[in-house]
């Protein structure tokens, strides 16, 4: 290879979906009517050309709120057919598949629907029933709410802890690949203000307000904050359940206080509130998903979206049922079903809808870096 060939910039062949996003962004860049709608448009206006890294970056900035589609004069049936939410959703799926670790598992993003989720849950129910049988347990005996009389604490900690760690390690590798590619177009290190700004945008779900504070568009031109609120219930419900697990772990290992915990103890209160959030949020999101205008998002991803929502509803309902009936003869069976749903969630973390929050979080952090650098340059 000679010196001249080494200096050549490699040409990256865009996919059909990436080409569609590129063309749409060029039209949007000329129009700029939606400039204040969300993070995508300020990022777009900083560019005249869009390479693959730009396209992946902006696709993951898009929150699929639909506001730009309903405001666009070039949207279908116009001959330009600009549909930013749908085009971005199609590319997002490609980024998940491209950066999946192992790469071959990227195809699972299109298959993690209700059928696959149900099969995984049934498989893990069978596994947990076998484990319980080998322990010599009576599934319909009274255990006075003592889960560890059915499955020893260390058994659960090792099995579930291992799967959880492996899942997040695989997800981390995917996010790191995305981050490295995005660094090609948003260079520079992350500073504390960037972390604070991105965290605020994530926790408030800022860009699910349509850019004007009135909310997203769902089945028609009316604005609604329902999508944002149901996402809040889901996100904070999950965080409360995670906090309950951490507190219970601290009770067990640091304070030597073992389950079952009283109904008004900190782990139970946090878990109950989290479980309620994970019923209200996913149920609301499922309702919106079923009613939403088909031009929003990618129809091919509907099974993945609904599979994830279905799984969250299974986890929350079985968890609350287990809490309410822990002193009954149904506790052991409910525990088996609940643990099976949790294990299914852990296994699908790197290859399902769960991952979208982390990719979007990384994109928002890059956006905060880019915004800070732009202001500093002025």
C-alpha positions in Angstrom: 0.0 0.0 0.0 1.6 3.3 -1.0 1.4 6.6 0.8 -1.3 8.0 -1.5 -3.7 5.1 -0.8 -3.1 5.4 2.9 -4.3 9.0 2.8 -7.6 8.1 1.1 -10.7 8.4 3.2 -12.6 5.1 3.3 -16.0 5.2 1.7 -18.7 3.6 3.9 -21.7 2.3 1.9 -24.9 3.4 3.5 -27.9 1.0 3.8 -31.2 1.9 2.2 -32.6 3.1 5.5 -29.5 5.2 6.2 -29.8 6.8 2.7 -33.4 7.6 3.5 -32.4 9.4 6.7 -29.7 11.2 4.9 -32.1 12.5 2.2 -34.7 13.5 4.8 -32.1 15.4 6.9 -30.9 17.3 3.9 -34.5 18.4 3.2 -35.0 19.3 6.9 -31.7 21.2 6.9 -33.0 23.4 4.1 -36.4 23.9 5.7 -35.6 24.1 9.5 -39.2 24.6 10.5 -38.8 22.1 13.3 -35.5 23.5 14.6 -36.7 23.8 18.2 -38.5 20.5 18.4 -35.9 18.2 19.9 -32.2 17.4 20.1 -32.1 16.0 16.5 -32.6 19.3 14.8 -29.9 21.4 16.6 -27.5 18.5 15.9 -28.6 18.5 12.3 -28.1 22.2 11.7 -24.5 21.9 12.7 -23.9 19.7 9.6 -24.1 20.2 5.9 -23.3 16.5 5.1 -24.3 13.4 6.9 -22.1 10.3 7.1 -23.0 7.0 8.7 -21.7 8.1 12.2 -23.9 11.3 12.0 -26.9 9.3 10.9 -26.5 6.7 13.8 -25.9 9.5 16.3 -29.1 11.4 15.3 -31.2 8.3 14.9 -30.5 7.6 18.6 -31.2 11.2 19.6 -34.7 10.8 18.1 -37.3 10.0 20.7 -40.0 9.2 18.1 -42.4 11.7 19.6 -44.0 12.3 16.2 -44.2 16.1 16.4 -42.0 16.8 13.4 -44.1 14.4 11.2 -47.3 16.2 12.0 -45.7 19.6 11.4 -43.9 18.7 8.2 -45.1 20.2 4.9 -43.0 17.5 3.0 -44.5 14.5 4.9 -46.6 11.9 2.9 -48.5 12.3 0.7 -46.0 14.9 -0.5 -43.7 13.5 -3.2 -40.7 14.0 -0.9 -42.3 11.6 1.6 -40.3 12.9 4.6 -41.0 10.8 7.7 -38.3 11.4 10.2 -39.8 9.3 13.1 -40.1 6.2 10.9 -36.8 6.6 9.1 -35.0 7.2 12.4 -36.6 4.1 14.0 -35.5 1.9 11.1 -31.9 3.1 11.4 -32.0 2.7 15.2 -32.7 -1.0 14.8 -29.8 -1.2 12.4 -27.5 0.4 15.0 -28.6 -2.1 17.7 -27.9 -4.9 15.3 -24.6 -3.5 14.1 -23.2 -2.9 17.5 -24.6 -6.0 19.2 -22.1 -8.2 21.0 -21.7 -11.0 19.9 -22.5 -9.5 16.4 -24.5 -12.6 15.3 -27.0 -12.0 18.2 -28.0 -8.7 16.6 -30.8 -10.6 14.7 -32.5 -11.2 18.1 -33.7 -7.6 18.1 -36.2 -8.5 15.5 -37.3 -11.7 17.2 -37.8 -10.6 20.9 -41.5 -10.5 20.5 -44.3 -11.8 22.8 -43.9 -15.4 21.4 -40.2 -15.6 22.1 -40.6 -13.9 25.5 -43.4 -16.4 26.4 -41.3 -19.4 25.3 -38.4 -18.1 27.4 -40.6 -17.6 30.4 -42.0 -21.1 30.1 -38.5 -22.6 29.7 -37.3 -20.9 32.8 -40.4 -21.9 34.7 -39.5 -25.5 33.8 -35.9 -24.9 34.9 -37.0 -23.4 38.3 -39.5 -26.2 38.9 -36.8 -28.8 38.2 -34.5 -27.0 40.6 -37.2 -26.8 43.3 -38.0 -30.5 42.8 -34.3 -31.4 43.2 -34.4 -29.4 46.5 -37.3 -31.7 47.6 -39.7 -28.8 48.0 -43.5 -29.1 48.2 -44.8 -26.4 45.8 -48.1 -26.0 47.8 -46.7 -26.0 51.3 -46.9 -23.0 53.6 -43.5 -21.3 53.9 -44.6 -18.2 55.8 -43.2 -15.9 53.2 -39.7 -17.4 53.4 -38.4 -17.5 49.8 -35.1 -18.9 50.8 -36.8 -22.0 52.1 -37.5 -22.9 48.5 -34.4 -21.6 46.8 -31.3 -20.9 48.9 -30.1 -17.3 48.9 -26.7 -18.1 47.5 -28.2 -20.2 44.7 -30.3 -17.2 43.6 -27.5 -14.7 44.0 -25.1 -16.7 41.9 -27.5 -17.7 39.1 -29.3 -14.3 38.7 -26.2 -12.2 39.6 -24.1 -14.0 36.9 -26.7 -13.6 34.2 -27.3 -9.9 35.1 -23.6 -9.1 35.0 -23.0 -10.9 31.7 -26.0 -9.2 30.2 -24.8 -5.7 31.1 -21.2 -6.5 30.1 -22.5 -7.4 26.6 -24.7 -4.3 26.5 -21.6 -2.2 27.6 -19.6 -3.5 24.6 -22.4 -2.5 22.2 -22.7 1.0 23.7 -18.9 1.4 23.6 -18.9 0.6 19.9 -21.7 3.2 19.3 -19.8 5.7 21.4 -16.6 5.2 19.5 -18.3 5.6 16.2 -20.1 8.8 17.4 -16.7 10.2 18.6 -15.8 10.4 14.9 -18.3 13.2 14.5 -18.5 14.6 18.1 -15.0 14.7 19.3 -13.8 15.8 22.7 -13.9 14.5 26.3 -16.9 14.5 28.6 -17.0 17.2 31.3 -19.1 17.4 34.5 -21.6 19.9 32.9 -22.2 17.5 30.1 -23.0 14.7 32.5 -25.4 16.9 34.5 -27.2 18.1 31.4 -27.6 14.7 29.9 -28.7 13.2 33.2 -31.4 16.0 33.5 -32.6 15.3 30.0 -32.8 11.6 30.6 -34.5 11.8 34.0 -37.1 14.4 32.9 -37.5 12.8 29.4 -37.2 16.3 28.1 -37.6 15.4 24.4 -40.9 13.6 24.9 -42.6 17.0 25.2 -42.7 17.7 21.4 -40.3 20.7 21.8 -43.2 23.0 22.9 -44.1 21.3 26.2 -47.5 20.1 24.9 -46.4 16.5 24.3 -46.2 14.0 21.5 -48.6 13.1 18.7 -50.1 9.6 18.9 -53.0 8.6 16.7 -53.8 12.1 15.3 -52.7 15.8 15.4 -53.6 16.3 19.0 -50.8 16.8 21.5 -50.6 14.6 24.6 -48.1 14.1 27.4 -49.4 10.6 28.0 -46.3 9.0 26.3 -43.9 11.0 28.5 -45.9 10.2 31.7 -46.2 6.5 31.0 -42.4 6.4 30.3 -41.9 8.1 33.6 -44.0 5.5 35.4 -42.0 2.7 33.7 -38.5 4.2 34.2 -39.0 5.2 37.8 -40.9 1.9 38.6 -37.9 0.0 37.3 -35.5 2.2 39.3 -37.5 1.7 42.5 -37.5 -2.1 42.1 -33.8 -1.9 41.5 -33.4 0.2 44.7 -35.5 -2.3 46.6 -33.1 -5.1 45.5 -30.1 -3.0 46.6 -31.6 -2.2 50.0 -32.5 -5.9 50.5 -29.0 -6.9 49.6 -27.6 -4.4 52.1 -30.0 -5.7 54.8 -28.8 -9.3 54.1 -25.1 -8.8 53.9 -24.4 -5.7 55.9 -27.1 -5.7 58.6 -27.6 -9.5 58.8 -31.4 -8.9 58.5 -32.9 -11.6 56.3 -36.1 -11.9 54.3 -39.1 -12.1 54.6 -39.3 -8.4 55.4 -42.4 -6.7 57.0 -44.8 -5.0 54.7 -43.8 -1.6 55.9 -40.1 -2.2 55.6 -38.0 -0.1 53.1 -37.4 -2.9 50.6 -41.1 -3.9 50.5 -42.3 -0.3 50.2 -39.8 0.5 47.4 -40.7 -2.8 45.6 -44.4 -2.2 45.9 -44.2 1.3 44.5 -41.9 0.1 41.7 -44.3 -2.7 40.9 -47.2 -0.4 40.6 -45.2 1.9 38.4 -44.3 -1.1 36.2 -48.0 -1.9 35.8 -49.3 1.6 35.1 -46.4 2.6 32.8 -46.3 -0.5 30.5 -50.1 -0.8 30.4 -50.3 2.8 29.2 -47.5 2.4 26.7 -49.2 -0.7 25.4 -52.5 1.2 24.9 -50.6 4.0 23.0 -48.7 1.4 21.0 -52.0 -0.2 19.8 -53.6 3.1 18.9 -50.7 5.0 17.4 -50.6 6.2 13.8 -48.8 3.5 11.8 -46.7 6.2 10.1 -44.9 6.6 13.5 -42.0 4.3 14.1 -41.1 1.1 12.3 -43.9 -1.5 12.0 -41.2 -4.3 12.1 -40.3 -3.3 15.6 -43.8 -3.6 17.0 -43.3 -7.2 18.1 -40.1 -6.2 20.0 -41.9 -3.2 21.6 -44.9 -5.3 22.7 -42.7 -8.2 23.8 -40.8 -5.9 26.2 -44.0 -4.3 27.5 -45.6 -7.8 28.0 -42.5 -8.9 29.9 -42.6 -5.9 32.2 -46.2 -6.5 32.9 -45.5 -10.1 33.7 -42.7 -9.2 36.1 -44.7 -6.6 37.9 -48.0 -8.5 38.3 -46.3 -11.7 39.4 -44.1 -9.8 41.8 -47.1 -8.0 43.4 -49.1 -11.2 43.5 -46.1 -13.0 45.2 -46.0 -10.2 47.8 -49.7 -10.3 48.5 -49.9 -14.1 48.7 -46.5 -14.9 50.3 -48.1 -16.4 53.3 -50.4 -18.7 51.3 -49.9 -22.1 49.7 -49.5 -20.4 46.3 -46.2 -18.6 47.3 -43.8 -21.3 45.9 -45.5 -21.5 42.5 -45.7 -17.7 42.2 -42.0 -17.4 43.2 -41.1 -19.8 40.4 -43.1 -17.9 37.8 -41.8 -14.5 39.0 -38.2 -15.6 39.0 -38.6 -17.0 35.4 -39.9 -13.6 34.2 -37.0 -11.8 35.8 -34.5 -14.2 34.3 -36.1 -13.7 30.9 -35.6 -9.9 31.3 -32.0 -10.3 32.2 -31.3 -12.5 29.2 -32.9 -10.1 26.8 -31.3 -6.9 28.2 -28.5 -6.7 25.5 -30.8 -7.8 22.6 -34.2 -6.3 23.3 -36.0 -3.0 23.8 -34.3 -2.5 27.1 -31.2 -1.4 25.3 -32.8 1.6 23.6 -32.6 3.6 26.8 -28.8 3.2 27.1 -28.1 4.0 23.4 -30.3 7.1 23.7 -28.5 8.1 26.9 -25.2 7.8 25.2 -26.5 9.9 22.3 -27.8 12.6 24.7 -24.4 12.7 26.5 -22.7 13.2 23.1 -25.3 15.9 22.3 -24.5 17.7 25.6 -20.8 17.6 24.7 -21.5 19.0 21.2 -23.7 21.8 22.6 -21.1 22.9 25.2 -18.4 23.0 22.5 -20.6 25.0 20.2 -21.4 27.6 22.9 -17.8 27.8 23.8 -16.7 28.4 20.2 -19.1 31.4 19.9 
